């Protein structure tokens, strides 16, 4: 077989498709020719003069988009030859196994190569969005997008609402023409030929579902398969991202809360240890012998006991406030009423000064004065615990009121 042209004789060897098949001897819309494109030679399928498909550049062995010339990935079924000169260029091939090689161009623009009994078809319909199969890019209709295509299925469309059927009873309309009409008609969802000889066109429009019939008796139709919208995928990714972000934020908050609780617990333990150490240091301070006798009857109360006794230093329990801090009324679990002098943190009084104050108050104990029961040390908190005297006698002795 030979394709090409002779510049001297102006003879051109091309292959034209049948309108339908050899049973109807009428030329179709597609032509296969050898063309020089960008310093390379390529086989070109044209549809009514417009480039529809290209084979890819000749590489001295074959064409990239004509894989059916091969027996396998590396072995060709045919001896391929391309000659070019001042008088023209030609492409021809012959079989390597004694079979009769041939190329056939179908009415839908597809090419088939074979040995007369087995053919391989490819480039079935080019839609205009290009690709790696040789189809040429072109302007898509507004209603079509990359990935939309027609698939052959046996069955029929189920009418839903507002559906119509358009038919063209024209013997000059081929399958390729019918495909083009449906592709450009935005409401078209499928098509098939109208006449029994493969001519004409029957287009299904509107909202329809296709029901496949595997019995073998149903009409074979070309059904539009629409690529899923990338917008839908985008929304899925957005929602998924939001959900994942919320889960991560929730997990971070949970971990942060847990860490905070652990830190608070650790801080409470450290304060408790400091409280115990402070009390221990107070009890083991180097006191004079007479001082030891004075403080031996004093007690060190826990901070928790003082909090419970004063109802967490409630304002309702507040008796008054002097220069060294407020005084609260409290009640121990055994019913004893006490007065708690809470020394101000801003007084600057350290542990040694507090000890000296306690010793001094103890030395001046008198039956007519309010009695000191003990103290409480909690971190920076320092408190003196007195017995409670009703009728404001405590106010008088503490504040001179």
C-alpha positions in Angstrom: 0.0 0.0 0.0 1.2 3.5 -0.8 0.4 7.0 0.5 2.0 10.3 -0.5 2.3 12.6 -3.5 4.4 13.2 -6.6 5.4 16.8 -7.2 6.3 16.2 -10.8 3.1 14.5 -11.9 1.0 16.1 -9.2 -0.4 12.7 -8.4 -1.7 12.3 -4.8 -2.2 8.9 -3.1 -4.8 9.2 -0.3 -7.3 6.9 1.4 -11.0 8.1 1.6 -13.5 6.5 3.9 -16.8 5.1 2.7 -20.0 6.9 3.7 -21.0 3.8 5.6 -19.2 0.7 4.1 -18.4 -0.8 0.8 -22.0 -1.9 0.5 -22.9 1.8 -0.2 -20.3 3.0 -2.8 -20.3 6.7 -1.7 -17.3 8.7 -0.3 -17.4 9.6 3.3 -16.1 12.6 5.3 -12.6 11.4 6.2 -9.4 11.3 4.3 -6.0 9.7 5.2 -2.9 11.2 3.7 0.9 11.7 4.2 1.8 15.2 5.2 4.9 17.2 6.1 4.3 18.8 9.5 7.0 20.8 11.4 9.9 19.2 9.6 8.5 15.7 10.0 6.3 13.3 8.1 3.0 12.2 9.6 -0.1 10.4 8.5 -3.1 12.7 8.8 -6.8 12.0 9.0 -8.8 15.0 7.9 -12.6 15.5 8.2 -13.9 17.6 5.4 -10.5 19.3 5.0 -9.9 20.0 8.7 -7.1 18.0 10.5 -8.8 15.5 12.8 -6.0 13.1 13.8 -2.2 12.8 13.3 0.0 9.7 13.7 2.9 11.4 15.3 6.3 12.0 13.5 8.0 9.2 11.5 10.9 7.8 13.6 12.5 5.6 10.9 10.6 2.6 12.2 7.0 3.7 12.3 4.5 6.2 13.8 3.9 6.6 17.6 0.1 6.5 17.3 -0.1 3.4 15.0 0.8 0.6 17.4 -1.2 -1.9 15.5 1.8 -2.2 13.1 3.6 -4.2 15.8 3.4 -7.8 16.8 4.7 -6.8 20.2 6.4 -3.8 21.8 9.5 -4.2 19.6 8.6 -6.3 16.6 6.7 -4.9 13.6 4.3 -6.9 11.4 5.4 -4.9 8.3 8.4 -3.6 6.6 7.8 0.2 6.7 9.4 2.6 4.3 9.2 6.3 3.8 11.0 8.1 0.9 11.2 11.8 0.2 13.0 13.8 -2.4 12.6 16.7 -4.8 9.9 14.9 -6.7 7.7 14.2 -3.6 7.4 11.8 -0.7 5.9 8.4 -0.3 5.0 6.0 2.5 4.5 2.3 1.8 4.6 -1.0 3.7 4.5 -4.7 3.0 3.8 -7.7 5.2 6.7 -9.6 6.8 4.8 -12.9 7.1 3.4 -13.3 3.7 0.0 -11.9 4.5 -1.7 -9.1 2.6 -1.3 -5.8 4.5 -3.9 -3.2 4.4 -5.2 0.0 6.0 -8.9 0.8 6.2 -10.4 4.2 7.1 -13.9 3.8 8.5 -16.9 6.2 8.3 -16.3 7.4 11.8 -12.7 8.4 11.2 -11.1 5.3 12.8 -8.2 3.6 11.2 -7.7 -0.2 11.1 -4.6 -2.1 10.1 -4.5 -5.8 9.4 -3.7 -8.7 7.1 -7.2 -9.1 5.6 -8.6 -11.2 8.4 -7.7 -9.5 11.7 -7.9 -5.7 12.1 -7.0 -3.5 15.0 -9.1 -0.3 15.3 -8.1 2.8 17.2 -8.7 6.6 17.4 -12.4 5.9 17.7 -13.9 9.4 17.7 -11.8 12.5 18.4 -13.6 14.9 20.7 -11.4 18.0 20.4 -9.6 17.9 23.8 -6.5 16.3 22.4 -4.6 13.7 24.3 -1.8 11.1 23.8 -3.7 9.2 21.0 -3.1 11.6 18.2 -6.4 13.5 18.3 -6.1 17.1 17.5 -7.2 19.8 20.0 -10.1 22.0 18.9 -12.6 24.4 20.5 -15.0 22.4 22.7 -18.7 23.3 22.9 -19.5 25.2 26.1 -21.5 22.2 27.4 -18.7 19.7 26.9 -15.5 19.2 29.0 -12.4 17.0 28.9 -13.3 13.4 29.5 -16.8 13.5 28.0 -17.1 10.7 25.4 -19.5 8.3 23.7 -19.6 4.6 24.5 -21.3 1.9 22.6 -24.0 0.2 24.6 -27.0 -2.0 23.7 -30.2 -0.9 25.2 -32.5 2.1 25.2 -33.1 5.4 26.9 -35.9 5.7 29.5 -37.9 8.9 29.1 -38.1 11.0 32.2 -39.3 14.6 31.8 -39.2 17.0 28.9 -37.4 14.6 26.5 -37.4 14.7 22.8 -36.0 12.7 19.9 -34.6 14.3 16.8 -34.0 12.2 13.6 -32.5 13.0 10.3 -33.7 10.7 7.5 -30.9 11.7 5.2 -29.0 9.0 3.3 -25.9 11.3 3.0 -25.4 11.6 6.8 -22.8 9.2 8.1 -22.0 7.9 11.6 -19.4 10.6 12.0 -21.8 13.3 11.0 -24.3 12.0 13.6 -21.7 12.0 16.3 -20.7 15.6 15.5 -24.4 16.7 15.6 -24.9 15.1 19.1 -21.6 16.5 20.4 -22.5 20.0 19.4 -26.1 19.7 20.7 -25.9 20.4 24.5 -29.0 18.5 25.4 -28.0 15.4 23.4 -27.3 12.3 25.5 -26.9 9.7 22.8 -27.3 8.8 19.2 -27.5 6.0 16.6 -28.0 5.7 12.9 -31.6 6.0 11.7 -31.7 3.9 8.5 -31.0 0.2 8.4 -28.1 0.7 5.9 -26.2 2.8 8.5 -27.1 6.3 7.2 -29.2 8.9 8.8 -29.2 10.0 12.5 -31.4 9.5 15.5 -30.5 11.8 18.4 -31.8 11.4 22.0 -32.2 14.7 23.9 -33.2 15.8 27.4 -33.1 14.1 30.8 -32.9 10.4 30.2 -31.5 7.3 31.9 -30.0 4.5 29.8 -31.1 0.9 30.5 -28.6 -1.7 29.2 -30.1 -4.8 27.5 -27.7 -7.8 27.4 -30.1 -10.0 25.4 -28.4 -9.2 22.1 -31.6 -8.0 20.5 -31.5 -4.3 21.6 -30.3 -1.5 19.3 -26.6 -0.5 19.7 -26.4 3.1 20.6 -23.7 5.6 21.4 -24.3 6.9 24.9 -22.7 10.1 26.3 -20.6 9.4 29.4 -19.9 12.6 31.2 -16.8 13.1 33.2 -17.6 13.9 36.8 -17.3 17.6 37.5 -14.1 18.8 39.0 -16.2 21.2 41.1 -17.8 18.3 42.8 -14.4 16.9 43.6 -13.3 20.3 44.8 -16.2 20.5 47.3 -15.5 17.0 48.5 -11.9 18.0 49.2 -13.0 21.2 50.9 -15.4 19.4 53.2 -12.8 16.7 53.8 -10.2 19.3 54.6 -12.5 21.1 57.0 -13.4 17.9 58.8 -9.7 16.9 59.1 -8.8 20.3 60.3 -11.6 20.2 63.0 -10.5 16.8 64.1 -6.9 17.9 64.4 -7.9 21.1 66.3 -10.1 19.0 68.6 -7.2 16.6 69.2 -4.8 19.5 69.8 -7.3 21.0 72.3 -7.7 17.7 74.0 -4.0 17.1 74.3 -3.5 20.7 75.5 -6.2 20.4 78.1 -4.7 17.1 79.3 -1.2 18.7 79.5 -2.7 21.6 81.4 -4.3 19.3 83.9 -1.1 17.4 84.4 0.8 20.6 84.9 -1.8 21.9 87.4 -1.6 18.6 89.2 2.2 18.8 89.2 2.0 22.4 90.5 -0.4 21.4 93.3 1.9 18.6 94.3 4.9 21.0 94.3 3.0 23.5 96.4 2.1 20.8 98.8 5.7 19.7 99.0 6.8 23.3 99.5 4.2 23.7 102.2 5.4 20.6 104.0 9.0 21.7 103.6 8.2 25.2 104.9 6.4 23.7 107.9 9.3 21.3 108.5 11.8 24.2 108.3 9.7 26.2 110.7 9.6 23.3 113.2 13.3 22.8 112.9 14.5 26.4 113.0 17.2 26.9 115.6 15.1 28.3 118.4 16.4 29.3 121.8 15.5 26.9 124.6 12.9 29.3 126.1 11.4 29.8 122.5 11.0 26.1 122.1 8.9 26.0 125.3 6.8 28.9 124.0 5.9 27.4 120.6 5.7 23.7 121.6 1.9 24.0 122.0 1.3 25.7 118.6 0.0 23.7 115.7 0.6 23.9 111.9 -2.7 23.6 110.1 -3.1 22.5 106.5 -4.2 24.9 103.9 -7.0 22.7 102.9 -8.4 22.7 106.4 -8.2 26.5 106.5 -10.0 26.8 103.1 -12.8 24.6 104.3 -13.1 26.4 107.6 -13.4 29.9 106.0 -15.5 28.7 103.1 -12.7 29.5 100.7 -12.1 32.9 102.4 -15.7 33.9 101.7 -16.5 37.6 102.0 -19.3 36.7 104.3 -16.7 35.3 106.7 -14.5 38.4 106.6 -14.3 40.1 110.0 -12.2 43.0 109.0 -8.8 44.1 107.6 -5.7 45.7 109.0 -2.4 46.9 107.7 -1.0 43.3 107.5 -4.0 41.7 105.8 -7.6 40.6 106.3 -9.1 38.5 109.1 -11.7 35.8 108.5 -13.9 33.8 110.8 -13.7 30.0 110.4 -15.1 26.8 111.9 -13.2 23.5 112.1 -14.9 20.2 111.6 -15.0 19.6 115.4 -17.0 22.8 115.8 -14.3 25.1 117.1 -14.5 28.6 115.9 -11.3 30.3 114.9 -10.1 33.6 113.4 -7.6 33.4 110.5 -5.3 36.4 110.0 -4.2 36.1 106.3 -1.0 38.1 106.0 -0.7 40.2 102.9 1.6 38.9 100.2 2.8 42.4 99.5 4.1 42.8 103.1 7.5 41.4 102.0 7.6 39.3 105.2 9.7 36.1 104.8 9.6 32.9 106.7 12.1 34.1 109.3 10.1 37.3 110.0 6.9 35.3 110.3 8.6 32.9 112.8 9.8 35.8 114.9 6.3 37.4 114.8 4.7 34.1 115.9 7.3 33.7 118.8 6.7 37.3 119.9 2.9 36.9 120.0 3.3 33.6 121.9 5.5 35.3 124.5 2.9 37.9 125.3 0.1 35.4 125.7 -2.2 36.4 128.6 -5.5 35.1 129.9 -7.0 38.5 128.9 -5.7 38.4 125.4 -6.9 36.3 122.5 -4.9 33.0 122.2 -2.8 32.0 119.2 -3.6 28.4 118.2 -1.0 28.0 115.4 -0.2 28.9 111.8 -0.5 27.8 108.2 2.1 28.1 105.5 1.2 27.4 101.9 3.6 28.6 99.2 3.7 32.4 99.6 0.7 32.3 101.9 1.3 32.8 105.7 -1.6 32.7 108.1 -2.0 33.0 111.9 -4.8 31.0 113.5 -6.4 32.6 116.7 -9.2 31.4 118.9 -12.3 33.3 118.1 -13.7 35.7 120.7 -17.3 36.9 120.3 -18.7 40.3 120.9 -16.0 42.0 118.8 -13.3 41.4 121.4 -11.1 40.1 118.6 -11.6 43.3 116.6 -10.6 45.2 119.6 -7.4 43.3 120.4 -6.3 43.0 116.7 -7.2 46.3 115.3 -7.7 48.5 118.3 -11.3 49.3 117.3 
